[in-house]
Amino acid sequence: MRIKQEGRKHEKDEWGTVKRMLALTASVCMFAGSCMTAAARQIVWDANMKGTVCVEDDGSFVVNEWVQSDWGEWFYFGADGLAFVWNCKEPCPIATWPDGTLYADKRIRSASGQPGQQPVFSVPSTQRDIRYQGLRQMLDSIPLYPDATSGIPEFDAMLDNIFAQIITPDMDTHDKLKACHDYIVLHMKDERYEEVGDWEDVSISDNPDIPTTYVEAYAALHSGIGVCDTYSAIFAAMAWRLGVPMYMVSGAVTTGGGGYTPHVWCQLDGPDGTVYVFDPHIDYLTTLRGNGTVSNARFGPTQAQMAGKYTKMETLFDYQ
């Protein structure tokens, strides 16, 4: 996706970006309950390891530790010495996925909204669950803290226009969110699977406070072209507009031919701790390969119901 930003670098968590920033010697602070000075540490790309490592002055690798680069960003190096979290402004919680792998919780968005913001609640509904029992009740029971603006006026106007087409006042939270899911599935295309036209560059004014997620969602929705991460960014942005505290996950998903492939999807934590999965890109692919009926197989199943479908979760994030 081509994005023009006047005077603002478009930061993305990509290994290519990391490689270009490396090869600088750093005297850094370590985060381990308190900061302390480390001598002669270097964060470098290691061809043999095929990843980013932090080398001590004796040649050993830093493991299970946060290290701050001399350009100010924090990296977390796992037990194998490889960085699997980077581009962090500050250290974040590191937790363990059920398969034993570690992941970083980079969520910075408050689930309770802005200070002093009063929640709104779903309209009452007597509708049945579309597919997953209990999903409607959960979505309709949570307090909502709608985002007033994305910081991009053109994107706000675009979302308002879309919502005017797909959402009615009598809809409950469940049906509003489902309408957003279906809109993405039906109106977005992935050029790897469909023919698409030429896209236009999108110019974003210089404002470092605009979250990257909103920038990517606007650019993708403007062009009608995206991949899994931008499909998820659009869905999350729509959810935030409704007040639903959705977040995104990077990790891996099963493929039709077996094995796993890198992927980004959305999740929501229910009040009782149950994790719900939302994956508009997978539903787009299922719809594309089916008979034209919009797939809702990945609209709100629990993490347990998707056991084995998603793995190697690396990062939880929302605003970046």
Contacts in CASP RR format, 6 or more apart in sequence:
PFRMAT RR
TARGET T0000
AUTHOR 0000-0000-0000
METHOD contacts of the structure
MODEL  1
MRIKQEGRKHEKDEWGTVKRMLALTASVCMFAGSCMTAAARQIVWDANMK
GTVCVEDDGSFVVNEWVQSDWGEWFYFGADGLAFVWNCKEPCPIATWPDG
TLYADKRIRSASGQPGQQPVFSVPSTQRDIRYQGLRQMLDSIPLYPDATS
GIPEFDAMLDNIFAQIITPDMDTHDKLKACHDYIVLHMKDERYEEVGDWE
DVSISDNPDIPTTYVEAYAALHSGIGVCDTYSAIFAAMAWRLGVPMYMVS
GAVTTGGGGYTPHVWCQLDGPDGTVYVFDPHIDYLTTLRGNGTVSNARFG
PTQAQMAGKYTKMETLFDYQ
1 199 0 8 1.000
1 216 0 8 1.000
1 219 0 8 1.000
1 220 0 8 1.000
1 223 0 8 1.000
1 225 0 8 1.000
1 226 0 8 1.000
1 230 0 8 1.000
2 199 0 8 1.000
2 201 0 8 1.000
2 202 0 8 1.000
2 219 0 8 1.000
3 10 0 8 1.000
3 201 0 8 1.000
3 202 0 8 1.000
3 204 0 8 1.000
3 215 0 8 1.000
3 216 0 8 1.000
3 219 0 8 1.000
4 201 0 8 1.000
4 202 0 8 1.000
4 203 0 8 1.000
4 204 0 8 1.000
5 203 0 8 1.000
5 204 0 8 1.000
5 205 0 8 1.000
5 206 0 8 1.000
5 215 0 8 1.000
6 203 0 8 1.000
6 204 0 8 1.000
6 205 0 8 1.000
6 206 0 8 1.000
7 206 0 8 1.000
8 204 0 8 1.000
8 206 0 8 1.000
8 207 0 8 1.000
8 208 0 8 1.000
10 212 0 8 1.000
10 215 0 8 1.000
11 17 0 8 1.000
11 87 0 8 1.000
11 212 0 8 1.000
11 320 0 8 1.000
12 212 0 8 1.000
13 86 0 8 1.000
13 87 0 8 1.000
13 250 0 8 1.000
13 315 0 8 1.000
13 320 0 8 1.000
15 51 0 8 1.000
15 52 0 8 1.000
17 87 0 8 1.000
18 45 0 8 1.000
18 52 0 8 1.000
18 83 0 8 1.000
18 86 0 8 1.000
18 87 0 8 1.000
19 45 0 8 1.000
19 52 0 8 1.000
21 69 0 8 1.000
21 71 0 8 1.000
22 43 0 8 1.000
22 44 0 8 1.000
22 45 0 8 1.000
22 52 0 8 1.000
23 44 0 8 1.000
23 45 0 8 1.000
24 42 0 8 1.000
24 43 0 8 1.000
24 69 0 8 1.000
24 70 0 8 1.000
24 71 0 8 1.000
25 40 0 8 1.000
25 42 0 8 1.000
25 70 0 8 1.000
26 41 0 8 1.000
26 42 0 8 1.000
26 43 0 8 1.000
26 67 0 8 1.000
26 68 0 8 1.000
26 69 0 8 1.000
26 70 0 8 1.000
27 37 0 8 1.000
27 38 0 8 1.000
27 39 0 8 1.000
27 40 0 8 1.000
27 41 0 8 1.000
27 70 0 8 1.000
28 37 0 8 1.000
28 38 0 8 1.000
28 41 0 8 1.000
28 67 0 8 1.000
28 68 0 8 1.000
28 69 0 8 1.000
28 70 0 8 1.000
29 35 0 8 1.000
29 36 0 8 1.000
29 37 0 8 1.000
29 38 0 8 1.000
29 68 0 8 1.000
30 36 0 8 1.000
30 38 0 8 1.000
30 65 0 8 1.000
30 66 0 8 1.000
30 67 0 8 1.000
30 68 0 8 1.000
31 65 0 8 1.000
31 66 0 8 1.000
31 68 0 8 1.000
31 74 0 8 1.000
31 91 0 8 1.000
32 65 0 8 1.000
32 66 0 8 1.000
38 67 0 8 1.000
39 57 0 8 1.000
40 56 0 8 1.000
40 57 0 8 1.000
41 54 0 8 1.000
41 55 0 8 1.000
41 56 0 8 1.000
41 57 0 8 1.000
41 62 0 8 1.000
41 67 0 8 1.000
42 54 0 8 1.000
42 55 0 8 1.000
43 52 0 8 1.000
43 53 0 8 1.000
43 54 0 8 1.000
43 67 0 8 1.000
43 69 0 8 1.000
43 75 0 8 1.000
43 83 0 8 1.000
44 52 0 8 1.000
44 53 0 8 1.000
44 54 0 8 1.000
44 55 0 8 1.000
45 51 0 8 1.000
45 52 0 8 1.000
45 53 0 8 1.000
46 52 0 8 1.000
46 53 0 8 1.000
49 80 0 8 1.000
49 81 0 8 1.000
49 82 0 8 1.000
51 82 0 8 1.000
51 83 0 8 1.000
52 75 0 8 1.000
52 82 0 8 1.000
52 83 0 8 1.000
52 86 0 8 1.000
53 61 0 8 1.000
53 62 0 8 1.000
53 77 0 8 1.000
53 81 0 8 1.000
53 82 0 8 1.000
53 83 0 8 1.000
54 61 0 8 1.000
54 62 0 8 1.000
54 67 0 8 1.000
54 75 0 8 1.000
54 77 0 8 1.000
54 81 0 8 1.000
54 83 0 8 1.000
55 61 0 8 1.000
55 62 0 8 1.000
56 62 0 8 1.000
61 77 0 8 1.000
61 81 0 8 1.000
62 77 0 8 1.000
62 81 0 8 1.000
63 77 0 8 1.000
63 78 0 8 1.000
63 79 0 8 1.000
63 80 0 8 1.000
63 81 0 8 1.000
64 77 0 8 1.000
64 78 0 8 1.000
64 79 0 8 1.000
65 76 0 8 1.000
65 77 0 8 1.000
65 78 0 8 1.000
66 74 0 8 1.000
66 75 0 8 1.000
66 76 0 8 1.000
66 91 0 8 1.000
67 74 0 8 1.000
67 75 0 8 1.000
67 76 0 8 1.000
67 77 0 8 1.000
68 74 0 8 1.000
68 75 0 8 1.000
69 75 0 8 1.000
73 86 0 8 1.000
73 87 0 8 1.000
73 88 0 8 1.000
73 89 0 8 1.000
74 85 0 8 1.000
74 86 0 8 1.000
74 88 0 8 1.000
74 89 0 8 1.000
74 90 0 8 1.000
74 91 0 8 1.000
75 83 0 8 1.000
75 85 0 8 1.000
75 86 0 8 1.000
75 88 0 8 1.000
76 83 0 8 1.000
76 84 0 8 1.000
76 85 0 8 1.000
76 86 0 8 1.000
76 88 0 8 1.000
76 91 0 8 1.000
76 94 0 8 1.000
76 104 0 8 1.000
77 83 0 8 1.000
77 84 0 8 1.000
78 84 0 8 1.000
78 102 0 8 1.000
84 102 0 8 1.000
84 104 0 8 1.000
84 314 0 8 1.000
85 92 0 8 1.000
85 94 0 8 1.000
85 104 0 8 1.000
85 106 0 8 1.000
85 314 0 8 1.000
85 315 0 8 1.000
88 104 0 8 1.000
88 106 0 8 1.000
92 104 0 8 1.000
92 105 0 8 1.000
92 106 0 8 1.000
93 104 0 8 1.000
93 105 0 8 1.000
94 102 0 8 1.000
94 103 0 8 1.000
94 104 0 8 1.000
94 105 0 8 1.000
95 102 0 8 1.000
95 103 0 8 1.000
95 104 0 8 1.000
95 105 0 8 1.000
96 102 0 8 1.000
96 103 0 8 1.000
97 103 0 8 1.000
97 311 0 8 1.000
97 312 0 8 1.000
97 313 0 8 1.000
99 311 0 8 1.000
99 312 0 8 1.000
101 311 0 8 1.000
101 312 0 8 1.000
101 313 0 8 1.000
101 314 0 8 1.000
103 313 0 8 1.000
103 314 0 8 1.000
103 315 0 8 1.000
103 316 0 8 1.000
104 314 0 8 1.000
104 315 0 8 1.000
104 316 0 8 1.000
105 315 0 8 1.000
105 316 0 8 1.000
106 315 0 8 1.000
106 316 0 8 1.000
106 317 0 8 1.000
106 320 0 8 1.000
107 247 0 8 1.000
107 316 0 8 1.000
107 317 0 8 1.000
107 318 0 8 1.000
108 318 0 8 1.000
108 319 0 8 1.000
109 240 0 8 1.000
109 245 0 8 1.000
109 247 0 8 1.000
109 318 0 8 1.000
109 319 0 8 1.000
110 145 0 8 1.000
111 145 0 8 1.000
111 245 0 8 1.000
111 269 0 8 1.000
112 119 0 8 1.000
112 143 0 8 1.000
112 145 0 8 1.000
113 145 0 8 1.000
114 145 0 8 1.000
117 145 0 8 1.000
119 143 0 8 1.000
119 144 0 8 1.000
119 145 0 8 1.000
120 143 0 8 1.000
120 144 0 8 1.000
120 145 0 8 1.000
120 146 0 8 1.000
120 243 0 8 1.000
121 140 0 8 1.000
121 143 0 8 1.000
121 144 0 8 1.000
122 139 0 8 1.000
122 140 0 8 1.000
122 141 0 8 1.000
122 144 0 8 1.000
122 172 0 8 1.000
122 173 0 8 1.000
122 174 0 8 1.000
123 169 0 8 1.000
123 170 0 8 1.000
123 171 0 8 1.000
123 172 0 8 1.000
124 140 0 8 1.000
124 172 0 8 1.000
125 136 0 8 1.000
125 140 0 8 1.000
125 172 0 8 1.000
125 174 0 8 1.000
125 175 0 8 1.000
127 136 0 8 1.000
127 172 0 8 1.000
127 174 0 8 1.000
127 175 0 8 1.000
128 136 0 8 1.000
129 135 0 8 1.000
129 136 0 8 1.000
129 137 0 8 1.000
130 136 0 8 1.000
130 174 0 8 1.000
130 178 0 8 1.000
130 296 0 8 1.000
130 299 0 8 1.000
131 296 0 8 1.000
131 297 0 8 1.000
131 299 0 8 1.000
131 300 0 8 1.000
131 301 0 8 1.000
132 299 0 8 1.000
132 300 0 8 1.000
132 301 0 8 1.000
132 302 0 8 1.000
132 305 0 8 1.000
135 174 0 8 1.000
135 276 0 8 1.000
135 300 0 8 1.000
136 172 0 8 1.000
136 174 0 8 1.000
138 270 0 8 1.000
138 271 0 8 1.000
138 274 0 8 1.000
138 276 0 8 1.000
139 172 0 8 1.000
139 173 0 8 1.000
139 174 0 8 1.000
139 177 0 8 1.000
139 244 0 8 1.000
140 172 0 8 1.000
140 173 0 8 1.000
140 174 0 8 1.000
141 271 0 8 1.000
142 173 0 8 1.000
142 244 0 8 1.000
142 245 0 8 1.000
142 270 0 8 1.000
142 271 0 8 1.000
144 173 0 8 1.000
144 242 0 8 1.000
144 243 0 8 1.000
144 244 0 8 1.000
145 243 0 8 1.000
145 245 0 8 1.000
146 240 0 8 1.000
146 241 0 8 1.000
146 242 0 8 1.000
146 243 0 8 1.000
147 240 0 8 1.000
147 241 0 8 1.000
147 243 0 8 1.000
149 156 0 8 1.000
150 156 0 8 1.000
150 159 0 8 1.000
150 210 0 8 1.000
150 211 0 8 1.000
150 214 0 8 1.000
150 217 0 8 1.000
150 218 0 8 1.000
150 237 0 8 1.000
150 241 0 8 1.000
151 207 0 8 1.000
151 209 0 8 1.000
151 210 0 8 1.000
151 214 0 8 1.000
152 204 0 8 1.000
152 210 0 8 1.000
152 214 0 8 1.000
152 215 0 8 1.000
152 218 0 8 1.000
154 218 0 8 1.000
155 214 0 8 1.000
155 217 0 8 1.000
155 218 0 8 1.000
155 221 0 8 1.000
155 237 0 8 1.000
158 218 0 8 1.000
158 221 0 8 1.000
158 222 0 8 1.000
159 237 0 8 1.000
159 238 0 8 1.000
159 241 0 8 1.000
162 183 0 8 1.000
162 238 0 8 1.000
163 241 0 8 1.000
166 179 0 8 1.000
166 180 0 8 1.000
166 182 0 8 1.000
166 183 0 8 1.000
167 176 0 8 1.000
167 179 0 8 1.000
171 179 0 8 1.000
173 242 0 8 1.000
173 244 0 8 1.000
176 242 0 8 1.000
177 238 0 8 1.000
177 239 0 8 1.000
177 242 0 8 1.000
177 244 0 8 1.000
177 278 0 8 1.000
178 296 0 8 1.000
178 299 0 8 1.000
180 235 0 8 1.000
180 238 0 8 1.000
180 239 0 8 1.000
180 242 0 8 1.000
181 235 0 8 1.000
181 278 0 8 1.000
181 280 0 8 1.000
181 283 0 8 1.000
181 296 0 8 1.000
181 299 0 8 1.000
182 294 0 8 1.000
183 238 0 8 1.000
184 231 0 8 1.000
184 234 0 8 1.000
184 235 0 8 1.000
184 238 0 8 1.000
184 280 0 8 1.000
184 284 0 8 1.000
185 280 0 8 1.000
185 283 0 8 1.000
185 284 0 8 1.000
185 287 0 8 1.000
185 294 0 8 1.000
185 295 0 8 1.000
186 287 0 8 1.000
186 294 0 8 1.000
187 224 0 8 1.000
188 220 0 8 1.000
188 221 0 8 1.000
188 224 0 8 1.000
188 225 0 8 1.000
188 226 0 8 1.000
188 231 0 8 1.000
188 234 0 8 1.000
188 280 0 8 1.000
188 284 0 8 1.000
189 196 0 8 1.000
189 224 0 8 1.000
189 225 0 8 1.000
189 226 0 8 1.000
190 225 0 8 1.000
190 226 0 8 1.000
190 227 0 8 1.000
190 281 0 8 1.000
190 284 0 8 1.000
190 285 0 8 1.000
191 225 0 8 1.000
191 226 0 8 1.000
192 227 0 8 1.000
193 285 0 8 1.000
193 288 0 8 1.000
194 288 0 8 1.000
196 224 0 8 1.000
196 225 0 8 1.000
197 225 0 8 1.000
199 222 0 8 1.000
199 223 0 8 1.000
199 224 0 8 1.000
199 225 0 8 1.000
200 222 0 8 1.000
200 223 0 8 1.000
202 218 0 8 1.000
202 219 0 8 1.000
202 222 0 8 1.000
202 223 0 8 1.000
204 210 0 8 1.000
204 215 0 8 1.000
204 218 0 8 1.000
211 319 0 8 1.000
211 320 0 8 1.000
212 319 0 8 1.000
212 320 0 8 1.000
213 233 0 8 1.000
213 236 0 8 1.000
213 237 0 8 1.000
213 248 0 8 1.000
213 317 0 8 1.000
213 318 0 8 1.000
213 319 0 8 1.000
213 320 0 8 1.000
214 233 0 8 1.000
214 237 0 8 1.000
214 319 0 8 1.000
216 229 0 8 1.000
216 230 0 8 1.000
216 233 0 8 1.000
217 230 0 8 1.000
217 233 0 8 1.000
217 234 0 8 1.000
217 236 0 8 1.000
217 237 0 8 1.000
219 230 0 8 1.000
220 226 0 8 1.000
220 230 0 8 1.000
220 231 0 8 1.000
220 233 0 8 1.000
220 234 0 8 1.000
221 234 0 8 1.000
227 281 0 8 1.000
228 263 0 8 1.000
228 264 0 8 1.000
228 265 0 8 1.000
228 281 0 8 1.000
228 282 0 8 1.000
229 248 0 8 1.000
229 250 0 8 1.000
229 264 0 8 1.000
231 280 0 8 1.000
231 281 0 8 1.000
231 284 0 8 1.000
232 248 0 8 1.000
232 264 0 8 1.000
232 265 0 8 1.000
232 266 0 8 1.000
232 279 0 8 1.000
232 280 0 8 1.000
232 281 0 8 1.000
233 248 0 8 1.000
234 280 0 8 1.000
235 246 0 8 1.000
235 266 0 8 1.000
235 278 0 8 1.000
235 280 0 8 1.000
236 246 0 8 1.000
236 247 0 8 1.000
236 248 0 8 1.000
236 266 0 8 1.000
236 318 0 8 1.000
239 245 0 8 1.000
239 246 0 8 1.000
239 266 0 8 1.000
239 268 0 8 1.000
240 246 0 8 1.000
240 318 0 8 1.000
244 268 0 8 1.000
245 268 0 8 1.000
245 269 0 8 1.000
246 266 0 8 1.000
246 267 0 8 1.000
246 268 0 8 1.000
246 278 0 8 1.000
246 318 0 8 1.000
247 266 0 8 1.000
247 267 0 8 1.000
247 268 0 8 1.000
247 316 0 8 1.000
247 317 0 8 1.000
247 318 0 8 1.000
248 264 0 8 1.000
248 265 0 8 1.000
248 266 0 8 1.000
248 267 0 8 1.000
248 316 0 8 1.000
248 317 0 8 1.000
248 318 0 8 1.000
249 264 0 8 1.000
249 265 0 8 1.000
249 266 0 8 1.000
249 267 0 8 1.000
249 310 0 8 1.000
249 313 0 8 1.000
249 315 0 8 1.000
249 316 0 8 1.000
249 317 0 8 1.000
250 262 0 8 1.000
250 263 0 8 1.000
250 264 0 8 1.000
250 313 0 8 1.000
250 314 0 8 1.000
250 315 0 8 1.000
250 317 0 8 1.000
251 262 0 8 1.000
251 263 0 8 1.000
251 264 0 8 1.000
251 310 0 8 1.000
251 311 0 8 1.000
251 312 0 8 1.000
251 313 0 8 1.000
251 314 0 8 1.000
251 315 0 8 1.000
252 260 0 8 1.000
252 261 0 8 1.000
252 262 0 8 1.000
252 263 0 8 1.000
252 310 0 8 1.000
252 311 0 8 1.000
252 312 0 8 1.000
253 260 0 8 1.000
253 261 0 8 1.000
253 263 0 8 1.000
253 265 0 8 1.000
253 279 0 8 1.000
253 282 0 8 1.000
253 309 0 8 1.000
253 310 0 8 1.000
253 311 0 8 1.000
254 260 0 8 1.000
254 308 0 8 1.000
254 309 0 8 1.000
254 310 0 8 1.000
255 261 0 8 1.000
260 311 0 8 1.000
260 312 0 8 1.000
263 281 0 8 1.000
263 310 0 8 1.000
264 281 0 8 1.000
265 277 0 8 1.000
265 278 0 8 1.000
265 279 0 8 1.000
265 281 0 8 1.000
265 282 0 8 1.000
265 298 0 8 1.000
265 310 0 8 1.000
266 277 0 8 1.000
266 278 0 8 1.000
266 279 0 8 1.000
266 280 0 8 1.000
267 275 0 8 1.000
267 276 0 8 1.000
267 277 0 8 1.000
267 278 0 8 1.000
267 303 0 8 1.000
267 316 0 8 1.000
268 275 0 8 1.000
268 276 0 8 1.000
268 278 0 8 1.000
268 300 0 8 1.000
269 275 0 8 1.000
269 276 0 8 1.000
270 276 0 8 1.000
274 302 0 8 1.000
274 303 0 8 1.000
275 302 0 8 1.000
275 303 0 8 1.000
276 300 0 8 1.000
276 301 0 8 1.000
276 302 0 8 1.000
276 303 0 8 1.000
277 298 0 8 1.000
277 300 0 8 1.000
277 301 0 8 1.000
277 302 0 8 1.000
277 303 0 8 1.000
277 305 0 8 1.000
277 306 0 8 1.000
277 310 0 8 1.000
278 298 0 8 1.000
278 299 0 8 1.000
278 300 0 8 1.000
279 298 0 8 1.000
280 298 0 8 1.000
282 295 0 8 1.000
282 297 0 8 1.000
282 298 0 8 1.000
283 294 0 8 1.000
283 295 0 8 1.000
283 296 0 8 1.000
283 297 0 8 1.000
283 298 0 8 1.000
283 299 0 8 1.000
284 295 0 8 1.000
286 295 0 8 1.000
286 297 0 8 1.000
286 298 0 8 1.000
287 293 0 8 1.000
287 294 0 8 1.000
287 295 0 8 1.000
298 306 0 8 1.000
303 310 0 8 1.000
END
